[in-house]
């Protein structure tokens, strides 16, 4: 049995349909590639009764990993940390490590620690803060019984940066031993904005593949994109390799039609250990 | 207290992040305009334990309206009807009314009722089928205690058509007495594909507004679009009117920049009764 994961998107703008839940889809893709069984993506409003209930629900069902997004900022309606503390029966306290992370961000810019800034250091007792490489609010990690809960910010850029720099590595240790096949390629001559719809189309076909583009040149003058293609399998490396290669061939075919040039850079085959 | 609603998106492709949950966002918008309090948008895989649990959860919490999407088609992995029957403790039987609806669709085209086609008429005992104006699988309506559950197909075109032709009218009777302000306008000279991003941008600002475009001319040669702008308020008509007018003004400003012409067609003010 694969470890189970839930993704919880907290915020009125998501549950009211004002924005589409792209954070949820992005996280699901990443968790699946690591070998987690994503069982729910749940959007809830910034309401105590709903958020507390969803966290408690996950704990009582022994979901292995819960990742929430949203509600970590400095304003009055950012209350995820408070709700999380309630859900797990812990006090909400100023986390010294979190406060230090926040202080560093502001003192560099000569800004004082106001009440709203300190608020972002409030965490459930026993929580572990996770640095935010591109924003100010640290993420929160708590463990209750068998369940790890990681609360990330809702701003996609911050959510993704924290996930990629810190969370993914942590989760790999909790993930099953999967076989992972990775390929890096270089695409020249096509702007990233033209690659995006092609990648979206191809990626939709395969449940266990994830493709990420990293722009290296300038978007219009001389576009150079490094593409990372990864897939995983519980069974063997060939299965993962096959999905990556299929994805790769379909992408290349489309890129060539647009006059792009494609070069293979690197291949990694990671055995489940 | 507003009546509560949950939206349940059933399908591996949603919970795995292969597709972003646009159905959920669309339904949330529509339910909020009617005056429902959308408390959750939940994506789950096509797995019995998950789907049954979510339906049961909603019933035990006396959620007023649950709308699910997905899993109603003819293939083996379309099992929403079966799971719904399990969740509410009813037998799964061939619904005669549903069978007639399906038969009509196929006999018009001279096609026989195969096993896979009959499958789409299997519904929980006591369920009411809802016709599908653009596809074949009828939707399903059941009531359990205080909760109405409506299972719609996952194909966006079918889901929207059934909602607009049948479900919305039904839900209005369960909705609170809201004030609704509606405005129809005509936009000439801008293709719908250019209107779309503008509408998306403006609509995001207001929780209770919904804007729908109806193309009346040809997309490129002579684009004519009728736009429907609607907002609701629990308190008074002015509140709803103000949101519609603000939305209207912001839209018009952008449309004029693109060289479009705008004409007001019709205004409806609906008092909560």
Interface residues (C-beta under 8 A of the other chain):
Chain A: X12 X13 X14 X15 X16 X17 X18 X19 X20 X21 X22 X24 X25 X26 X27 X28 X29 X32 X38 X39 X40 X41 X42 X43 X44 X45 X47 X50 X203 X204 X205 X206 X207
Chain B: X12 X13 X14 X15 X16 X17 X18 X19 X20 X21 X22 X24 X25 X26 X27 X28 X29 X32 X38 X39 X40 X41 X42 X43 X44 X45 X47 X50 X203 X204 X206 X207
